[in-house]
Amino acid sequence: QVQLVESGGGLVQPGGSLRLSCAASGRLVRIAVLGWYRQAPGKERELVARILVPARETNYADSVKGRFTISREVVKNGVSLQMNNLKPEDTAVYSCYLRQVIAGDSYESWGQGIQVTVSS
């Protein structure tokens, strides 16, 4: 089993910055994807950013390109999300995501979620 623990959320004014961190522990064998999703009230969960680990490729939602940066945190076996120039529409619960591929089977893990509120 894999546990993911997020930190760094909170309340910030529009235009401000926050950095989310996610630490992974447990049986980590072959990480294929690390990422962040978010879900705002009344909306579906959406991908914010992800790292395709073997390819060292990053993907971002169009709405956050140029403002958010995802990075792998090797020491924590986790991932961080630097969020700059935050907007009220970025308000959501952000969840860390990890996928492993072991012997051809895919295993997904999710963090408990952390609140990010952008408001004046």
Secondary structure, DSSP 8 states (H G I E B T S, - for coil): -EEEEEE--EEE-TT--EEEEEEEEE--S-EEEEEEEEE-TTS--EEEEEEETTTTEEEE-TTTTTTEEEEEETTTTEEEEEE-S--GGG-EEEEEEEEEEETTEEEEEE---EEEEE--
